[in-house]
Amino acid sequence: MKLTIHGAARQVTGSMHLLEVNRYKILIDCGLDYEKDRSVQSNENFPFNPSDIDVVILTHAHIDHSGNLPTLVRMGFDGQILCTPPTAELSELLLMDSVNVFLNKQQKSGRHRRGRNHGPRPQPLYLQKHVMDTTERFVTIAFNKPFRLNGDVELTFIPVGHLLGAAAVVLKVNDNGEEKTIAFTGDIGRKNYPVLDDPQPLPKVDYLVSESTYGGRSHSKGETIEQVLIDTIEKACIKESGRLIIPAFSIGRTQALVYSLNKIFSTGKLPPVKVFVDSPLASASTNVFRKHHALLNAEAQDFYRTQGDEFEFDNLHYIENLKESQQISNYFEPCIIISSAGMLEGGRIQDHLYNNIQNYYCTILFIGYCAKGTLGYRLLRGDPVVHIKDRDLAVYATIKKTDLFSAHGDHDDLVGTVRQQAPQNLKKVFLVHGEADSMVAMANDLQQDGYEVVIPEKDLPYDL
């Protein structure tokens, strides 16, 4: 059995791991690598022949895990893509959205290059046809139901929170007569997160490939999500009669936020405030959450039985088209605007920022991570002037942040997942999907507990 980490090696994005068992090639995840020093087109450069891959196993729908699947299919992969039912549906939405992002960037590039000799415009990595070809290959498997890939490999998906349908991949392998087990955590969620169940413990395995995104970092303690929202809304929308803008990723983060607002307003903890969800992708993905209601956590299901739809309440309005989105700027009553993208790099959120960044009575609440170089990062850094839509605008709005909506487990959660395995029985822990300092911090703690930890090099095979 041989393991090669082809993506998310000593970096966060581009998850892609190859496991070879008796010449049978299993690819776990195939995500977009969008590190700042890489072009989108570089994702075409697979370190293997896509047609040689026998099967793909997808841990969850986020683009850094699923986003390069259409490229893999376009370049020759013709096998099955195994995942949970919600992952299949959410992946299709996200991949179609990626096509729109590629095409928008191409159009913007064309406008900027017009009249200049800059050579041909960069082409989209894939198109709608390639996404449709990809989704036809999805084969869905329920959680905790063993599924035999071939005579040598059995797969089980274990729920890990983080996102609806997200799973750890556990493989039981017959390696030339010797039984071995290996687990890939995907992204590990955190406990007591809105809507989602807590991660389930993993079974005992010989090898563990663990994410390390929040290695060395801890989430804020002491405050609750509801209290942060109540305090922020009360100041921004009630005392100051202004507007609150919340950039939020459409899938996962928006549903957790809407549910939290529902609990606040439906129980009368605040007077009614108009809430706009301005993201077609968020609307479509919310329907997937409704469809797979049985997978939501016990609190959300209890709320449904006593209060009704978790994602619908008085004064909540889902924006369906661009015309409605533009009309929000003419709504002069206090309101909350939830829109994507979460790092402010494109999407309708830029229109709302353009119209409100110089509004003293506007508050912008960040509820997610903003990578270096993004507009969100610059606002959080405190830049007094930012560039939006070809204009330099002074920042008069109030900027706030909370990490309580992060769907990633922190350092203690990640280390706790590994500690479910006895160090004398777990042969190796491979750390992926994290910055170098996060991996080192996590490795140091685990090594003190007696675990053998590897921070793998990209494209280097390891014999197991």
N, C-alpha and C positions, 0 to 999 in steps of 0.2 A: 504494500500500500504506500502510495507516494502523495504528498501534499505540496502544492505550489501556490503561494500567495501572489496572484497576478495583479491585484488591485487593493487599495486601502492599506498598502504596506508602508508603515511609518508616515501615513497621512490619513485624512478623514474620508475623502470621497473615493468613488470608483470601486466599490467592493466587488471582488471577483476572485474566487478561490477554486482551484482545480484539484480534485481528488481522483487518483487513478487506482483502480482495483482490478488486478488481473486483466489489464488492457481495456477495461471498461472506464470511460472518462466521464466524470460527473462534475459539472460546473455549478458551484453554489454562488448565486447572485451574478448579475452582469450589469453593474451600475455605471452611470456616467462619471467620469473623472473630470471635475471642473476646478481643479486646483489652479491658482492664479497664473502659474507659469505654463499652462497647457492650453492649446487651442481646442475647440470643440472637435475639429476634424481629426485630431490625434487619437480620438476614441476608435477610429477605424483600424488602428495598428494593433491588432490582436497578436499576442505572443504565441499563438497556436493557430492551426487551421480550423475555422469554425465548423467546417463539415466533419471534423474528427470527433467533435463532442457528441456523446451518446444521449445525454439528458441534462437539463438544467433544473435546479431546485432553487426556488425564489423564497427568501425569508419574509419579505414584505414589500409594499408598493412604492416606498419613497424612491425618488429618481436616482439617488446615489447608490441604490441597490438594484433597480429595475431598468434604469433609463437607457442602457445600451443594448437591451434585448433586440429591438428592431434592427440594429446594425448587425448583430450576430446572425439574425435570420436572413437579412439582405445579403450577407456575405457567405451563406451556404449552410448554416445550421438548419437541420430538418427534423429534429427530435421533439420530444415532449417537454413542456415547461410545467413543472409540478409546483403547486402552491395551494393555499387555503382558498375557499370561495370568495371571501371579502377581498383578499389580495388580488385575485384575478380581476374583479370588477373595479377596484380602485386603481390598479395598474393601468387598465385601459383608459380611464379618465386622465391619469397623469401623463401617459404616453401621447395621447391625442393633444393634450395641452402643450407638451414639449414641441410637437410639430408646429403649433402656432407660434411658440417662442422663436423657433428657428426661422420661420418665415418672416416674422416681424423684424428680427435682426437683419435678415437679408434685405428687406425693404429699406431699413434705416441705413444700412451700408451703401445701398444704391443711391440714396439721396445725398449722403456725405461724399460719395465718390464722383457724383455727376460733374462732368466737365473736367475731370482730372484723369491723368494717366496712371491708374493704380492697378491695372490688370483686371482679370475677371473677379466677379464677386464670389465670396465663399458660398458654397452650396449647403443646403440643409443636410444634416447628418442622415435624416430619414424623413419620409413623407407618410401621409395617412395610409397609403396602401401597405407600407411596410409594417405599420402598427397593426393593421387588420390581419396581415399574414402572421404576425406574432401572436395576437390574441387567439387565433384559431388553434394554436399549439398548446394553450393552457389546458391542463388536466387538474381538476381540483380534488383535494383530499382533506377530510375533516381533521380537526385536532385529535390527538391521542388515538389515532387509528393506524396501526402498522400497515404499511404498503410495500409490497415486494417489487423492487425495481428489476431485478433479474435473479438468477439462482444464487448470487453471492451477496446481494445487498438488500437490506430492509430499511425503510424510511419511516420515521414517526415525527410529526409536527407537535411541538410543545408550546402552548401560549406563553408569550413573554410581555404582554402589555404593549406599551409604546405606540401602537397604532392598531386600529381594527384589523384583525386577521394576521398580525405579526406573529412569527413563530421562530423558535429555535429548531434547528435541523439536527435530528439524532439519527445516525446511521449505524446499523449493526452489520458488520462485514465478515464474510468468510474469506480470509486472505490465505489462499493455498492451504486450507484445512485448519487454520488458526482463527478463532473468533476474536475480533477486535471491535471496539466501539469508539466513535468520534462524534462530537457535537459541535455545531456552529451556532453561536448565540444569536446571530443577527444583531439587531439593536434591542437592548434590554430596557424595559420600561421602569417606571417608579411606582411605589406603592401609593394607594389612596389617590390615584389620579382620576379626574372627572371622567365619567362614562366607561372607562376601561377597567377590566379586571387586573388584579395584581399578577405579576409574573409567577408562573408555576415552577416549582423546583425541577431541576433536570435530573434524569436518572444517572446512575453511576456510569462513568465512561472512562476509557483509557486515555483519550486525547480530547482537549478542549480548545477550540478557536474562539476567543472572546473579544468582543469590541472593547474599546478603552476610551471612548469619546470624552467622558468626564473624569478620567483618571486624575487624581490629585486635586479634584475640585468638589466642593460640597454645595448643595442647594441651600438657600436661605431657610433658616429655622425661626420659629416663633409666630410668624404671621400665617394666616390662611388665605387661600385664593379669594374667598368671599369677602373677607375683611379688606383686602387690598382693593378689590373692585368697588366696594361700598365707599371707602374713603376717597378714591379717585373720582368716582361719579358724583359723589356729594359735592366735592369742591368744584369740579369742572362744569357740571351740568346744572346743579341746583343752586349753590351759593353764588357762582359767577354767571349762571345762565348762558354758558358757552357750549362748545361742542368738544366731544372726546373722540379722537381718531385712534383706532387700534389696528395696526398692521398685523395680519395673522395669516399663516399658511392655510390654504383652503381646506386641506384634508387633514383631519385630526385636531389641529389647534383650534380651528373655528368652531368645531362641534363641542369641544370642551368649554370654550368661552361662552357659546350660546346657552349651553345647559347651565352653566354657573350663573349667568344673567337671569335665566328663567327662574332658578331657585330664589334669587334675590327679589325679583319683582313680583313673582306669584305669591310670595309670603308677606308682601307689604313692607319689606325692610327699607325700601326706598319708594318715593312717589314715582308714578309712571314717567318714563322718558322714552322718546322714540328711538328705536334701534334699527339701523339699516345694515343688512349684510349684502355688500356689493361685490359679489364674485359668482359668476355662473358655475365655476368649478366647485365652489363651496356648496351651492344649492344641489348640484348633481350628486356630490359625494355624501351629503346629508341623507339623501334618499337611500344610499347604500347602507348607511348606519341604521336607518329605519328598517330596511329589509332584513338585516342581520341582528335584529333587536335582541335575540336570545343570547348573543355573545357579549352584550353590554353587562356592566357590573350590577351587583344586587341593588345598590342604592338607586341607580338609574331605572332599573326595572320596577322597584317599589314606587318611585316617583311617577312612572307611567301609570301604574295601577291607581294611584290616588289623585294625581294632578293632570294626567294626560300626556300628550306628546312632549318629550323632553326638548325638542328643537322647534317649538312653536309656542308663542304666547302673545298676549295683547301688546300692541305697539311694536311688534317685531315685523319687519318687512324685508323680504328677500328681493333684491333688485334683479330683474330679468334681462334688461337690455341697456344699451349704451345711452339711449335717450333718458331713461329713468335715472341712470347714474349721473348724468350731467345736471339733472334737475335738483339733485341733492344740494348743490351749491346755492340754490334759491330758497332752501328751507331755513328759515331764520330762527326757529324755535330751538331750544336746547336739544341735542341729539347725540347719539353714539353711532359712529360709522366704523364698521368692521370690513376690511378689504385686504386683498392680497396684491403684491407679494410681501412676505414678512420682512425681507431685508430691504424693501423699497426699490428693488432693481426691476422696474417694469411693472405692468399691470395697472389696474384702475386706481390703485392707491396713490400713484404719482399725480393723477389729476386732483385728488383730494388734498394732497400736500401742496401742490401748486397754488390751489385756491385758499389755503389756510395757514401756510407756514408763517405768514406775516400777520396773523390774527392773534392779538394779545389774549383773546378769550378762547383760544384753542389749546387743548392738551393732547399730546401724542404719547400714548402708552405702548411701549415695546414689551411684548410678552414672549419673545423668542430670541435666539442667538443671531447676531449680525456679523458676518465675516468681514475681515479687514478689506478695505477698498470699496465697500458698498455704501450707498447713501445712508442706510440705517446706521452703519458704524460711524460715519462722520457726524451724524446728529447726536449720537450717544457720546461721542468724544467731546462734544460741545462746540463744534465749529460755528462761528457767528454768521457765516454766509455759506450757502450751499447752492449747487448748480442743478436746476430742475428744468427740463424742457427748454434747453438753450438759453436759460436766463439765470443770472446770479441773484439769489433772493436772501435777504436778511432773515434770520431766525428769531421771530418774536414769540412763537408758540412755546408753551412749557413742555419740556421733554422729560418723560418718566420711564422707568423700567422695572420689571419684576421677572424673576426666573422661576416663579412658582408654576408657570404653565409649561415648563420644559418637560417633554415626555421621555427624556433620557434619564436612566438611573444615574446617580452620582457615584463618587468614588466608593463609598461604603456599600452601595447597592452592587456595584460591579465586583468588588472584592468578595462580598457576601455570596454572590453567585458561584464564584470559583470555590469558595470554602464549603459549598455543599458537597464537594468531592474530597475524599480523604487524601492528603498529600502522599501517603505511602502507596496509594493505588492509582492516582492520576499520574501518568508517565510524563506528559508535557502539557504546558499551557502556551498557546501561541496568541500574542496580543496583536490585534489589527484595528483599523478604523479609529485612529486617534493621532493627535500630534505627538511628536517625539517625547516631549516632557511629560505628557499624560501617560504614555506607555511606561516611561522610566519610573514615575511615581507609583504606578500600579504594580510594576514588577518588583520594586523594592519591598513593598508590603508583603507580597506573596512569597518572595524568596525568604523573608524572615520566618514565614510559616512553614518553610520546608518544601515549597513547590518548585519544580524545575520550569523556569519561564524562558521562552524564546521570543525575541522581537524580530520577526523574520525579515529577511531581505526580499525585495521584490524580484519575482521570477526565479528564485532559487529553490530547487526541489528539496524536500526533506523526506527521507525514508522513515516510515513509521512501523 
